[in-house]
Amino acid sequence: MDSVAPPPPVPLGSRLAVPVDVERVEARITFDVAAQVAAVEATVEFVVQGYDGCPALDLRQPVDSFLLDGQKFPGEAFSPEDLGGGPGSEMRVIDDPLAAWSRHRLELRYQLATPAAEGSAPLGWVAGAGVRWDFWMSDLHPGRYLEMWLPANLCEDRFQLKLEVAVEGGGPHVLISNGTEYQAGPNEWWVDYPAAFTSLSPMLVLRPEEEIEQRRIPGLVTAKVAESDADLEANEADIKAWLACNESRYGRWVHGDHFTCVLWGPGRGMEYDGATTAAVGAVEHEVFHSWFGRGVKPARASDGWIDEAWTSWATNSRRRELGRFAVEELSLEEPPVVLYPPNPWSRHTPIESYREGSRLFAGVAHLLGGAPQMRTAMAAWYQEHAGGFVTTEGLELHLRERNAGVSALFRRYVHGQGE
């Protein structure tokens, strides 16, 4: 497993913003259908990482006040700060210097609003009937993982997550997740997510019962929301075939005993650990991500280009004109491309990862002698790191062992370095 070092501290005037290790997040969300209000009570247990300073984590919801170790602070003492990761990558910094390696408890109370992150969606209230809500994450914009709704850390941090969800008023609802669900009562659930999860791992969909249809067979949950006209049985057969093929070609499944897929209308596609919410045309791509992207996870958000580039090359879901398993010589004369944002506080995957990243892997396949050799190399890399984290540097070294020319391609078409 490639090592995951926390990002370095960042001076903010007289303060020092420092990374944290989140150990546990617990939250209760109560949806009041009549008032169309969702109230959140959330608690975070964390350890300050390596430096004395002001802890940095994130939440894309309004904060009026909070408790730190039982002491009340105003909301402005937990404000977004630019730590160098680029537009939208701000982290909230607690304005209270804490000792390195000390353990703390953060308590927050707030009402869910549309997350303060590009492309995020508001809650969908259904008059008199209930609420439509799902995590609807994205790696293309900063702040679009769990931190949209609940306090969380950067995507390399593993932590326990326990979530209680209650819908008061309205009709019966259905909750689907990739955690372990317990029905606590009518319209009330507890969801425990595995401790190996990070902020990009958990999936949750909440809908009025009449707006979602589902099928459950051993090892597979498939469902569709009302705006999808998908054939659940046909989609189920496709997923089973893709799961079997991927395991045979790349290695063991690391996500427990089942896969969960919720089908949407056009334009939806997001991967989670052993799960997806996607339009039919994107499902193969998202299933593949349970090996690359969520079976081996990016050690930093900057490493997220790998799984989008490789998945696009291997599934043809995003880059149809190039073709699945493309092998194409890639010269060093084309304009440089940055797929790996260099700042360790960066928090997005460049959109170029799909097209230009797929072209990069086609070029690497040419160096390695063909598509079968490319797949074999990536299968070995996956098997070495399954269930863990991977880095851009580690992938380059792995491929360079097979052809030293890989490094020149990485310099130009990953790091954007000219001659």
C-alpha positions as CSV (number, residue, x, y, z in Angstrom):
1,M,0.0,0.0,0.0
2,D,1.4,3.4,-0.9
3,S,1.8,5.6,2.2
4,V,-0.6,8.4,2.9
5,A,1.1,11.4,4.5
6,P,-1.2,14.2,5.7
7,P,-0.8,17.5,3.9
8,P,1.6,20.0,5.5
9,P,0.5,22.8,7.8
10,V,-0.3,26.2,6.2
11,P,0.5,29.6,7.8
12,L,-2.6,31.9,8.1
13,G,-1.1,35.1,9.5
14,S,-0.3,34.4,13.1
15,R,-2.1,31.1,13.0
16,L,-1.0,27.7,11.6
17,A,-3.7,25.5,10.0
18,V,-2.9,21.9,10.6
19,P,-4.3,18.6,9.3
20,V,-6.3,16.2,11.5
21,D,-7.2,12.5,11.7
22,V,-10.9,12.1,12.0
23,E,-11.6,8.9,14.0
24,R,-15.4,8.9,14.2
25,V,-18.4,10.9,12.9
26,E,-21.9,10.4,14.3
27,A,-24.9,12.3,13.1
28,R,-28.7,12.4,13.3
29,I,-30.7,14.0,10.5
30,T,-34.4,14.7,11.1
31,F,-36.5,15.6,8.1
32,D,-39.6,17.6,9.0
33,V,-41.9,17.3,6.0
34,A,-44.5,19.8,7.1
35,A,-42.0,22.5,7.9
36,Q,-39.6,21.4,5.0
37,V,-36.6,21.6,7.4
38,A,-33.9,19.1,8.0
39,A,-32.1,19.4,11.4
40,V,-28.7,17.9,11.9
41,E,-26.9,17.0,15.1
42,A,-23.3,15.9,14.3
43,T,-20.3,14.9,16.4
44,V,-16.7,14.5,15.2
45,E,-13.9,12.9,17.2
46,F,-10.5,13.8,15.8
47,V,-6.8,13.9,16.6
48,V,-4.5,16.8,15.6
49,Q,-1.9,15.5,13.2
50,G,1.8,16.2,14.0
51,Y,1.8,20.0,14.7
52,D,0.5,22.4,17.2
53,G,-2.1,24.6,15.5
54,C,-5.6,25.2,14.3
55,P,-7.4,22.1,13.0
56,A,-8.6,22.0,9.4
57,L,-11.6,19.9,8.3
58,D,-14.7,20.7,6.2
59,L,-18.4,21.2,6.1
60,R,-20.3,22.8,3.3
61,Q,-23.3,23.8,5.5
62,P,-24.0,26.9,7.5
63,V,-22.5,27.0,11.0
64,D,-23.9,29.5,13.5
65,S,-22.1,28.1,16.6
66,F,-20.4,24.9,17.7
67,L,-18.9,23.2,20.7
68,L,-15.3,22.1,20.9
69,D,-14.6,19.9,23.9
70,G,-17.7,21.3,25.5
71,Q,-16.8,25.0,25.0
72,K,-19.1,27.1,22.8
73,F,-17.6,29.1,19.9
74,P,-19.3,31.4,17.4
75,G,-19.7,30.1,13.8
76,E,-17.0,32.5,12.5
77,A,-14.4,30.6,14.6
78,F,-14.9,27.7,12.1
79,S,-14.7,29.6,8.8
80,P,-13.5,28.5,5.4
81,E,-9.8,29.4,4.6
82,D,-7.8,29.1,1.5
83,L,-5.0,26.6,2.2
84,G,-3.6,26.7,-1.4
85,G,-5.6,24.0,-3.0
86,G,-7.2,26.3,-5.6
87,P,-10.7,27.8,-6.1
88,G,-13.4,26.0,-4.1
89,S,-10.9,23.9,-2.1
90,E,-11.1,25.9,1.1
91,M,-11.1,24.0,4.4
92,R,-12.9,25.2,7.6
93,V,-10.3,26.0,10.2
94,I,-11.1,26.0,13.9
95,D,-9.8,29.2,15.4
96,D,-8.3,27.6,18.5
97,P,-4.7,26.3,18.6
98,L,-4.5,22.7,19.9
99,A,-1.5,20.6,20.8
100,A,-0.1,18.0,18.3
101,W,-1.5,14.5,18.8
102,S,-4.2,15.7,21.2
103,R,-7.7,14.2,20.8
104,H,-10.9,16.4,20.6
105,R,-14.6,16.4,20.2
106,L,-16.5,18.8,17.9
107,E,-20.3,19.1,18.1
108,L,-22.4,20.9,15.5
109,R,-26.1,21.7,15.1
110,Y,-27.4,23.1,11.8
111,Q,-30.1,22.8,9.2
112,L,-29.4,21.3,5.9
113,A,-29.1,23.8,3.1
114,T,-27.9,23.5,-0.5
115,P,-24.2,22.7,0.0
116,A,-21.8,25.5,-0.7
117,A,-20.0,23.6,-3.5
118,E,-20.2,23.9,-7.3
119,G,-22.8,21.7,-8.9
120,S,-24.4,20.5,-5.7
121,A,-28.2,20.1,-5.5
122,P,-30.8,21.1,-2.9
123,L,-33.0,18.9,-0.9
124,G,-36.1,17.9,-2.8
125,W,-39.3,18.3,-0.8
126,V,-42.4,16.6,-2.0
127,A,-45.4,18.6,-0.6
128,G,-47.2,16.4,1.9
129,A,-45.4,13.3,0.8
130,G,-41.8,13.5,2.0
131,V,-38.3,14.3,0.8
132,R,-35.9,13.3,-1.9
133,W,-32.3,13.3,-0.8
134,D,-29.1,11.5,-1.7
135,F,-25.4,12.2,-1.2
136,W,-24.8,12.8,-4.9
137,M,-21.1,13.2,-4.7
138,S,-18.7,14.3,-7.4
139,D,-14.9,14.3,-7.8
140,L,-14.9,17.0,-10.4
141,H,-15.6,19.9,-8.0
142,P,-14.0,20.5,-4.5
143,G,-16.2,20.0,-1.5
144,R,-18.5,17.4,-3.2
145,Y,-17.9,14.4,-1.0
146,L,-19.4,13.7,2.4
147,E,-18.5,17.2,3.6
148,M,-21.5,18.5,1.5
149,W,-23.8,17.3,4.3
150,L,-21.7,16.2,7.3
151,P,-18.3,17.3,8.8
152,A,-15.5,15.3,7.2
153,N,-11.9,15.4,6.3
154,L,-9.8,15.1,3.1
155,C,-10.5,11.9,1.1
156,E,-7.4,10.0,2.3
157,D,-8.7,9.8,5.9
158,R,-10.5,6.6,7.0
159,F,-13.1,7.0,9.8
160,Q,-16.2,5.4,11.3
161,L,-19.5,6.9,10.3
162,K,-22.8,6.2,12.0
163,L,-25.8,8.0,10.7
164,E,-29.4,8.1,12.0
165,V,-32.1,9.3,9.5
166,A,-35.7,10.1,10.5
167,V,-38.6,11.4,8.4
168,E,-41.4,13.0,10.3
169,G,-44.6,13.5,8.5
170,G,-45.4,12.4,4.9
171,G,-45.8,8.9,3.7
172,P,-43.5,5.8,3.8
173,H,-40.0,6.2,2.6
174,V,-37.2,3.9,1.3
175,L,-33.6,4.3,2.3
176,I,-30.8,2.5,0.3
177,S,-27.1,2.7,1.2
178,N,-23.9,0.8,1.0
179,G,-23.7,0.6,4.8
180,T,-25.4,-1.7,7.2
181,E,-28.9,-0.5,7.7
182,Y,-31.2,-1.1,10.7
183,Q,-34.9,-0.1,10.6
184,A,-35.4,1.6,13.9
185,G,-39.1,2.4,13.3
186,P,-41.4,3.7,10.7
187,N,-39.4,6.1,8.5
188,E,-36.4,5.8,10.9
189,W,-33.0,4.1,10.1
190,W,-29.6,3.7,11.6
191,V,-26.8,3.2,9.0
192,D,-23.3,2.0,10.0
193,Y,-20.6,2.5,7.4
194,P,-17.4,0.4,7.5
195,A,-14.4,1.9,9.4
196,A,-12.3,1.5,6.2
197,F,-14.5,4.1,4.4
198,T,-13.3,7.6,3.6
199,S,-15.3,10.8,2.7
200,L,-15.8,9.6,-0.9
201,S,-17.0,6.1,0.1
202,P,-20.6,6.3,1.6
203,M,-23.7,6.2,-0.6
204,L,-27.2,7.0,0.6
205,V,-30.5,7.5,-1.2
206,L,-33.8,8.5,0.5
207,R,-37.0,8.6,-1.4
208,P,-40.8,8.4,-0.9
209,E,-41.7,4.7,-1.3
210,E,-43.8,5.4,-4.4
211,E,-40.8,7.0,-6.2
212,I,-38.4,4.0,-6.0
213,E,-38.5,0.4,-7.2
214,Q,-36.0,-2.2,-6.1
215,R,-34.9,-5.8,-6.6
216,R,-32.8,-7.7,-4.2
217,I,-31.0,-11.0,-4.9
218,P,-28.0,-12.5,-3.1
219,G,-25.0,-10.3,-3.7
220,L,-26.9,-7.5,-5.6
221,V,-29.3,-4.7,-4.9
222,T,-30.7,-2.9,-7.9
223,A,-33.2,0.0,-7.7
224,K,-34.5,2.8,-9.9
225,V,-36.0,6.2,-9.1
226,A,-39.2,7.4,-10.7
227,E,-37.4,9.5,-13.4
228,S,-35.6,6.4,-14.7
229,D,-37.2,4.1,-17.3
230,A,-34.6,1.4,-16.9
231,D,-35.3,-2.3,-17.0
232,L,-34.1,-3.5,-13.6
233,E,-33.9,-7.2,-14.5
234,A,-31.8,-6.5,-17.6
235,N,-29.5,-4.1,-15.7
236,E,-29.1,-6.7,-13.0
237,A,-27.9,-9.2,-15.6
238,D,-25.4,-6.7,-16.9
239,I,-24.0,-5.8,-13.5
240,K,-23.5,-9.5,-12.6
241,A,-21.6,-10.0,-15.8
242,W,-19.4,-7.0,-15.3
243,L,-18.7,-7.9,-11.7
244,A,-17.6,-11.4,-12.7
245,C,-15.5,-10.2,-15.6
246,N,-13.7,-7.5,-13.5
247,E,-12.9,-10.0,-10.7
248,S,-11.6,-12.5,-13.2
249,R,-9.4,-10.0,-15.0
250,Y,-8.1,-7.8,-12.2
251,G,-8.5,-9.5,-8.8
252,R,-10.7,-10.0,-5.8
253,W,-13.6,-7.9,-4.8
254,V,-12.9,-6.0,-1.6
255,H,-16.4,-4.6,-0.7
256,G,-18.1,-7.3,1.3
257,D,-20.9,-9.5,0.1
258,H,-23.0,-7.3,-2.3
259,F,-23.1,-4.5,-4.9
260,T,-25.7,-1.8,-4.8
261,C,-26.9,0.2,-7.9
262,V,-29.6,2.9,-7.9
263,L,-30.5,3.9,-11.5
264,W,-31.2,7.5,-12.4
265,G,-32.2,9.4,-15.5
266,P,-29.6,10.8,-17.9
267,G,-26.7,12.8,-16.6
268,R,-26.1,10.8,-13.4
269,G,-23.0,8.8,-12.7
270,M,-21.0,8.4,-9.4
271,E,-19.1,5.6,-7.8
272,Y,-19.0,4.6,-4.2
273,D,-17.5,1.7,-2.3
274,G,-19.3,-1.3,-3.8
275,A,-22.1,0.9,-5.1
276,T,-23.2,3.5,-7.6
277,T,-26.0,6.0,-8.5
278,A,-26.0,6.2,-12.2
279,A,-27.8,6.5,-15.5
280,V,-27.9,3.2,-17.4
281,G,-25.2,4.3,-19.9
282,A,-22.8,5.0,-17.1
283,V,-23.2,1.9,-15.0
284,E,-20.4,-0.2,-16.5
285,H,-18.0,2.7,-15.9
286,E,-19.2,3.0,-12.2
287,V,-19.1,-0.7,-11.6
288,F,-15.5,-0.7,-12.8
289,H,-14.7,2.0,-10.2
290,S,-15.3,-0.5,-7.4
291,W,-11.9,-1.9,-8.5
292,F,-10.1,1.3,-9.6
293,G,-11.2,4.3,-7.5
294,R,-12.9,2.6,-4.7
295,G,-11.1,-0.8,-4.6
296,V,-7.8,1.0,-4.7
297,K,-8.4,4.6,-3.5
298,P,-6.6,7.8,-4.4
299,A,-4.1,8.6,-1.6
300,R,-4.8,12.3,-2.3
301,A,-7.5,14.0,-4.3
302,S,-4.8,14.8,-6.8
303,D,-4.4,11.1,-7.5
304,G,-8.0,10.8,-8.5
305,W,-7.1,11.3,-12.2
306,I,-5.8,7.7,-12.2
307,D,-9.1,6.0,-11.7
308,E,-11.0,8.2,-14.2
309,A,-8.4,7.9,-16.8
310,W,-8.0,4.1,-16.5
311,T,-11.7,3.4,-16.2
312,S,-12.3,5.5,-19.3
313,W,-9.7,3.5,-21.2
314,A,-11.0,0.2,-19.9
315,T,-14.8,0.7,-20.3
316,N,-15.2,3.1,-23.2
317,S,-18.1,4.8,-21.2
318,R,-16.6,8.3,-21.4
319,R,-14.3,8.3,-24.4
320,R,-16.2,6.5,-27.2
321,E,-14.3,8.0,-30.1
322,L,-11.0,6.6,-28.9
323,G,-12.3,3.1,-28.2
324,R,-12.1,0.6,-25.4
325,F,-8.6,-0.8,-24.8
326,A,-7.1,1.6,-27.3
327,V,-3.4,1.3,-28.3
328,E,-2.0,4.4,-29.8
329,E,1.4,5.9,-30.0
330,L,1.6,9.1,-28.0
331,S,4.4,11.5,-29.1
332,L,6.0,14.1,-26.8
333,E,5.1,16.9,-29.2
334,E,1.6,17.6,-28.1
335,P,0.7,20.4,-25.6
336,P,1.4,19.4,-22.0
337,V,-1.5,18.3,-19.8
338,V,-1.9,18.6,-16.0
339,L,-3.9,15.7,-14.6
340,Y,-2.2,15.8,-11.2
341,P,-2.8,19.1,-9.3
342,P,0.5,19.5,-7.4
343,N,-0.8,21.2,-4.2
344,P,-1.5,18.6,-1.4
345,W,-4.6,20.6,-0.4
346,S,-6.1,20.3,-3.9
347,R,-9.5,18.6,-3.9
348,H,-10.7,17.8,-7.4
349,T,-10.1,15.6,-10.4
350,P,-9.4,17.6,-13.6
351,I,-12.0,17.0,-16.3
352,E,-9.2,16.3,-18.7
353,S,-8.7,13.0,-16.8
354,Y,-11.4,11.3,-18.9
355,R,-10.2,12.2,-22.4
356,E,-6.6,13.0,-22.0
357,G,-6.0,10.4,-19.3
358,S,-7.5,7.7,-21.6
359,R,-5.1,8.8,-24.4
360,L,-2.2,8.6,-21.9
361,F,-3.1,5.0,-21.1
362,A,-3.4,4.2,-24.8
363,G,0.1,5.6,-25.2
364,V,1.4,3.5,-22.3
365,A,-0.3,0.4,-23.8
366,H,1.7,1.1,-27.0
367,L,4.9,1.2,-25.0
368,L,4.0,-2.0,-23.2
369,G,3.2,-3.9,-26.4
370,G,-0.6,-3.9,-26.4
371,A,-3.8,-3.9,-24.5
372,P,-3.3,-7.3,-22.9
373,Q,0.0,-6.3,-21.5
374,M,-1.5,-3.0,-20.2
375,R,-4.3,-4.9,-18.4
376,T,-1.9,-7.4,-16.9
377,A,0.3,-4.6,-15.6
378,M,-2.7,-2.8,-14.0
379,A,-4.1,-6.1,-12.6
380,A,-0.7,-6.6,-10.8
381,W,-0.8,-3.1,-9.5
382,Y,-4.4,-3.5,-8.3
383,Q,-3.7,-6.8,-6.6
384,E,-0.7,-5.3,-4.8
385,H,-2.8,-2.5,-3.3
386,A,-6.4,-3.9,-3.1
387,G,-8.3,-2.3,-0.3
388,G,-5.6,0.4,0.1
389,F,-4.4,3.7,-1.3
390,V,-2.4,4.4,-4.4
391,T,-0.4,7.4,-5.6
392,T,0.6,8.8,-9.0
393,E,4.3,8.3,-8.1
394,G,3.6,4.7,-7.2
395,L,1.8,4.0,-10.5
396,E,4.6,5.6,-12.6
397,L,7.2,3.5,-10.8
398,H,5.1,0.3,-11.4
399,L,4.7,1.0,-15.1
400,R,8.3,2.2,-15.6
401,E,9.5,-1.2,-14.5
402,R,8.0,-2.5,-17.7
403,N,9.1,0.4,-20.0
404,A,11.2,3.3,-18.9
405,G,9.6,5.5,-21.6
406,V,6.5,5.8,-19.3
407,S,8.2,8.5,-17.2
408,A,8.5,10.9,-20.2
409,L,4.8,10.5,-20.8
410,F,4.0,11.1,-17.2
411,R,6.1,14.2,-17.1
412,R,4.3,15.8,-20.0
413,Y,0.8,14.4,-19.8
414,V,0.3,14.0,-16.1
415,H,2.5,16.7,-14.6
416,G,2.2,19.1,-17.5
417,Q,6.0,19.7,-17.8
418,G,7.3,20.9,-21.2
419,E,10.7,20.2,-22.6
